[in-house]
Amino acid sequence: MRVASTVVALAGVMGIAAAAAAQDSVTIDLAGVVIEDGEDVSRSSAPDTIDPATRYRYEVSGMVQGRGVVLGSLFPQPTPLADALESLAPGSSDFLTGEIDNPDGTHPFQVLGETFEGEETLVGITVRFAATFDAGIGADNVAFFNIRDVVLSPSFLVGSLRFTEGTAVIDRIEFDCRADIDGDGSLTIFDFLAFQNLFDAGDPAADFDGDGQFTLFDFLEFQNEFDAGCD
């Protein structure tokens, strides 16, 4: 019984740890998604969720394969998404990775919203491309990724792109900054007021110089860190 109880307890601890890790990062599977003229697609991380944060890092990546006269000729084998996008609209791959602040630290929140378009001559055909890529987190903490308003013209010649593999990943970034007392991701007068409240209450968090006492030097150290800002 003792051994069984220990195993159950360890399994419970491991389950909690796994759940906690999942809340810091969420992955949306894009395999099978097709970028095609006039077609909107949407994928979500459900049932996986991500906890609110004041800053996020995102990355959209994968391999795509072309179909049709133009895209089938250009990308007959799986090709990095970034390379395919650059062929259709130079500079459009810049959005694939980035970081964004969420000052309120609440959901829903839009992590990515990028619309781009281009007109290029590919294999002797003038190809017009446009699309909007959206990614974000709903009020239920489930992440989503959308591709909408797609234009690949002339569609009967251009064809489509299909993800053979790919993901949209959103990670929480902890804003580690002692001077951000109120934790809103920015340094304002409210951090001074919050520090003063902690100091008056004798809270250890106000002992900025770490000497175990609450003195003028704590105020000076807080001010120095505030003036230095946070990365």
C-alpha positions in Angstrom: 0.0 0.0 0.0 2.8 2.4 0.9 4.6 1.7 -2.5 1.3 2.2 -4.4 0.6 5.5 -2.5 4.1 6.7 -3.3 3.6 6.0 -7.0 0.3 7.7 -7.1 1.8 10.7 -5.2 4.7 11.0 -7.7 2.3 10.7 -10.6 0.3 13.5 -9.2 3.3 15.7 -8.7 4.5 15.0 -12.3 1.0 15.8 -13.6 1.0 19.1 -11.8 4.5 20.0 -13.1 3.4 19.1 -16.7 0.3 21.3 -16.4 2.3 24.2 -15.0 4.8 23.9 -17.9 1.9 23.9 -20.4 0.6 27.1 -19.0 3.8 28.9 -19.8 3.8 27.9 -23.5 1.3 26.8 -26.0 1.7 25.2 -29.4 -0.8 25.2 -32.3 -0.3 22.4 -34.8 -0.4 23.7 -38.4 0.2 20.5 -40.3 -2.4 20.1 -43.1 -3.3 23.8 -43.2 -3.7 25.0 -46.8 -3.1 28.6 -48.0 -5.5 28.9 -50.9 -7.2 31.7 -52.7 -10.5 32.7 -51.0 -10.1 30.2 -48.2 -10.0 31.1 -44.5 -8.5 28.6 -42.0 -8.3 28.6 -38.2 -6.5 26.4 -35.7 -6.5 26.5 -31.9 -4.5 25.1 -29.0 -7.6 23.5 -27.4 -7.6 21.9 -24.9 -4.3 23.4 -24.0 -4.3 26.8 -22.5 -1.8 29.5 -21.5 -1.8 31.8 -18.4 -2.0 35.6 -18.8 1.3 37.5 -18.9 2.5 41.0 -19.5 4.7 40.0 -22.4 4.7 37.2 -25.0 7.0 35.7 -27.6 5.6 34.1 -30.7 6.9 32.1 -33.6 5.2 30.8 -36.7 7.3 28.2 -38.6 7.0 25.1 -40.7 7.4 23.5 -44.1 5.1 24.1 -47.0 4.7 22.3 -50.3 3.2 23.9 -53.5 0.4 22.7 -55.7 -0.6 24.0 -59.1 1.3 25.5 -62.0 3.2 28.3 -60.2 3.5 27.1 -56.6 3.9 23.5 -57.6 6.8 24.5 -59.9 8.5 26.7 -57.3 8.0 24.4 -54.3 7.6 20.8 -55.4 9.3 19.7 -52.2 8.6 20.9 -48.6 10.1 24.4 -48.3 10.5 26.6 -45.2 7.4 28.8 -44.8 9.6 32.0 -44.6 11.2 31.2 -48.0 7.8 30.7 -49.7 6.4 33.9 -48.3 9.4 35.9 -49.4 8.9 34.7 -52.9 5.3 35.9 -52.9 5.8 39.2 -51.0 9.3 40.2 -50.1 9.5 41.2 -46.4 6.3 39.4 -45.5 8.2 36.8 -43.4 9.4 39.5 -40.9 6.3 38.9 -38.8 7.0 35.2 -38.2 8.7 35.8 -34.9 8.4 38.6 -32.4 7.6 39.8 -28.9 4.7 41.9 -27.8 3.7 43.6 -24.5 0.3 43.0 -22.9 0.3 45.9 -20.3 -3.0 44.8 -18.7 -1.9 41.2 -18.3 -5.3 39.9 -19.2 -7.0 37.9 -21.9 -8.4 38.1 -24.5 -5.3 39.5 -26.2 -4.2 39.6 -29.8 -0.5 38.5 -30.2 -0.2 38.9 -33.9 -2.3 40.7 -36.6 -0.4 41.2 -39.8 -1.8 41.9 -43.3 0.6 41.9 -46.3 0.4 41.7 -50.0 2.7 41.6 -53.1 2.8 41.3 -56.8 5.6 39.3 -58.3 6.4 37.6 -61.6 6.9 33.9 -61.0 7.7 31.4 -63.7 6.6 33.9 -66.2 3.2 34.6 -64.6 2.2 37.8 -62.7 1.1 36.6 -59.3 -0.9 38.7 -56.8 -0.7 37.6 -53.2 -2.4 38.9 -50.1 -3.2 37.4 -46.7 -3.9 38.3 -43.0 -2.3 36.2 -40.3 -3.9 36.5 -36.8 -2.8 34.9 -33.6 -3.9 35.5 -30.0 -5.4 34.2 -26.8 -9.1 34.1 -26.0 -10.8 34.9 -22.8 -10.8 31.1 -22.0 -6.9 31.2 -22.3 -7.0 29.0 -25.5 -4.7 30.3 -28.2 -5.7 30.6 -31.9 -4.1 31.1 -35.2 -6.0 32.2 -38.4 -5.1 32.8 -42.0 -7.8 34.8 -43.7 -8.6 37.1 -46.7 -6.2 35.1 -48.9 -5.6 36.2 -52.4 -3.6 34.0 -54.8 -4.4 35.3 -58.3 -4.9 34.0 -60.9 -5.9 31.1 -58.7 -6.3 28.5 -61.5 -2.6 29.0 -62.4 -1.1 29.9 -59.0 -2.3 27.0 -57.0 -1.9 26.7 -53.2 0.6 26.0 -50.4 0.0 23.2 -47.9 1.8 22.9 -44.5 3.5 19.5 -44.4 4.5 20.4 -40.9 4.4 23.5 -38.8 3.5 25.2 -35.5 2.5 28.5 -34.1 4.0 28.8 -30.6 3.2 31.4 -28.0 5.4 31.7 -24.9 4.9 33.8 -21.7 7.8 36.1 -20.9 8.2 37.0 -17.2 8.8 40.6 -16.7 11.5 40.4 -14.1 12.1 43.9 -12.8 12.2 44.8 -9.1 11.3 48.4 -9.7 8.0 47.4 -11.4 6.3 47.1 -8.0 2.8 47.0 -9.3 3.7 44.4 -11.9 2.0 46.1 -14.9 5.0 45.7 -17.2 6.0 49.4 -17.1 7.6 51.9 -14.7 5.2 54.7 -13.6 4.4 56.9 -10.6 2.3 54.0 -9.3 5.4 52.0 -8.7 6.6 54.8 -6.4 3.3 54.7 -4.5 3.4 50.9 -4.3 7.0 51.0 -3.0 6.1 53.6 -0.3 3.2 51.4 0.8 5.5 48.4 1.1 8.0 50.5 3.0 5.4 51.8 5.4 4.2 48.3 6.1 7.7 47.0 6.8 7.3 44.5 3.9 10.7 42.7 3.1 10.1 43.5 -0.6 10.9 47.1 0.2 14.3 46.3 1.6 16.0 47.1 -1.7 19.6 47.3 -0.3 19.2 44.0 1.5 20.5 45.1 4.8 17.5 43.9 6.8 16.5 47.5 7.7 14.1 50.1 6.2 16.1 53.3 5.6 16.6 56.1 3.2 19.1 53.9 1.3 16.2 51.6 0.3 14.5 54.6 -1.3 17.7 55.6 -3.1 18.3 52.0 -4.4 14.7 51.8 -5.6 15.1 55.1 -7.4 18.4 54.0 -9.0 16.7 50.8 -10.4 13.7 52.8 -11.5 15.9 55.3 -13.4 17.9 52.5 -15.0 14.7 51.0 -16.4 13.9 47.4 -17.2 14.8 45.4 -20.3 
